[in-house]
Amino acid sequence: MNFEKLLEGLKHPSSDVFFKYGSLVFAASVVGVIALSMVVLVRGAFPALTSFGFRFLTGVNWDAAAGFGALPYILGTLVTASIAIIIGVPISLGIAIFLAEMAPDVIKVAVSNIIELLAAVPSIIYGLWGLYVLRVWVANYVQYPLQNSFGFLPIFSGTSYGLNFLTAGLILAIMIIPTVASISREVMVSVPVSQREAAYSVGATRWEVVRMSVLSYARSGIFGAAVLGLGRAVGETMAVTMVIGGATGASALPTSLFKPGQTMATILVNQLSEAESGSLQLAALLGIGLVLFAIAFGINIVAQLLVWRVLKVQAGAVE
Amino acid sequence: MSNYSMRRFKNKLALWIGALCAALAMIPLVSILYDVVKNGASSLNVDFLTSAPGVIGQAGGGIGPAIQGTLLLVGLTIIMGVPLGVLSGIYLSEFGDNPVGRVIRFLNDVLAEFPSVVIGVVIFTLIVLTFKSFSVIAGALALSIIMLPIITRSTEESLKLVPNSIRDASMALGIRRWRTTLSVVLTTAKSGVVTGILLAIARVAGETAPLVFTILGSQYFFSGLNSPMDALPIRIYRLALLPYPYAQAQGWGAALALTLMVLVVNIGVRLATRGRLYTTRSRA
């Protein structure tokens, strides 16, 4: 944008100039929303940040007498999101490879429509299903068998009936599959045909084509899709709230898969609407909101850069 | 086994593993739909859909206020979010091929992936704490912010599918740029824009986390824009936390109502636009 040209446009304003800069104002509201969110959260969390300092991130207590520390919830988010990635990403990759490269067309259309529907189901419905159905499966088919055989290991201790970190991680895995699968597939489809033809021409099987030309070419985009899935898992709230059990303080530390816990997002749902105005608890909750904001922002920027780079390279190759 | 049959075997194996992954991912969807219909169908009747919740702990009552609240919230969100989103999309598509446009597009994509709970927290601090009351307006504002980036992106993507020759033809008739954009380009891309809006509506109708600390939930029908209000997702959440069997049944009933609303919009839109060029990136 040229400054003189802009001035000239303002001297002789036309409806087009108004339209262009008018729509720019609307488009820029996104920037405003993000900046405003940051300011609001920092200001709200300020009392907690100043009175606890760095201990806010490393403390484990959660009451007015002993102070407020966010560590158990940060770790809870980390553990549940990791379970989601470990289980969800390989399955998503399998689906993406199947849909992009291997499946017959009829199956391709049907399966991708079903996967899209999976993305459309609201989080609260996953939560309800998790609370009444998945939790029972986890308790009966995973928790008790594991505890009967390996109950002496600390990471399998705990008496929760399915309301625990593992169930939360599993439901997150289910919820990130549509995102990761459809973006990885998009990235794989964008790999130039010449890459595949090169491999076919030396006699590669379909799987070898996928492994040699598609996966290695689309690597960074697939990684970006996984990071986007991580962002989803970190921010997902309602479904996790309903199956994680809702412990607070030191007992919410994720020392076992089968213990009730809490993530950053769930403690906000459980406590924010009841926190007293002006209290240190409220400031601490907003502090957790700020940490969540920062983590989600960072993850999403990395993911967008990775996905964007791959798709941009592809656009350049077409031209 | 010879090298060649080993390679063929690996190829088959990869195909079956892929198919297995796809089948695995479908189990939750089938199970969710099955359980929601099985457990919810018995509670669904006109009385349940229209009456207010009863006294907590006693059977009876319905989800009338919740349905009213969801419809009201979606309506307000459309009024606030759609014009903003469409105009942003117009800027990005028609004038956004410069550094400013690229930054906005990038941040828009970041905001689209943002945890909705954080947006709820921001609105809670900004509106609820300032005015010392949970309110419908706060809820609608939070939902509009969630809807904005989705509509911006889908509008931009559909406008970009309009060939430049159509813009040129209109400009050649001496029609102004803004008029061309609104009357010619936007009209041509109408179905894509509307699809994006409908999918965004289906997405925000199911949002729960930001509503918990903006509209809070309530036992009563609408009583003013600046007071608490119920909504379907919140009602499901509150019912699920109650330890009574009747509440469980009502929770499933409300879940069936919400799932029907969301899936009907989604499936309808997909059937109506089947085979068109327009595709949304599935991030809803």
Interface residues (C-beta under 8 A of the other chain):
Chain A: M1 S14 S15 D16 F18 F19 K20 G22 S23 L24 F26 A27 A28 S29 V30 V31 V33 I34 L36 S37 V40 L41 G44 P90 I91 S92 L93 G94 I95 I97 F98 L99 M102 A103 V111 N113 I114 I115 E116 L117 L118 A119 A120 V121 P122 S123 I124 I125 Y126 G127 L128 W129 L131 Y132 V133 L134 I174 I177 P178 T179 A181 S182 I183 E186 T205 R206 W207 E208 V210 L228 G231 R232 V234 G235 E236 T237 M238 T241 M242 A265 L268 V269 L272 S273 S277 L285 L286 G289 L292 F293 A296 F297 N300 I301 A303 Q304 W308
Chain B: R7 R8 K10 N11 L13 A14 L15 I17 G18 A19 L20 C21 A22 L24 A25 M26 P28 L29 S31 I32 D35 V36 N39 L84 L87 S88 I90 Y91 L92 E94 F95 G96 N98 V100 G101 V103 I104 F106 L107 N108 D109 V110 L111 E113 F114 P115 S116 V117 V118 I119 G120 V121 V122 F124 T125 L126 L129 K132 F134 I145 L148 P149 T152 R176 R177 W178 T181 A202 R203 A205 G206 E207 T208 A209 V212 F213 L216 P233 I236 Y237 A240 Q248 G251 W252 A255 L258 T259 V262 L263 N266 I267 R270 R281 S282 R283 A284
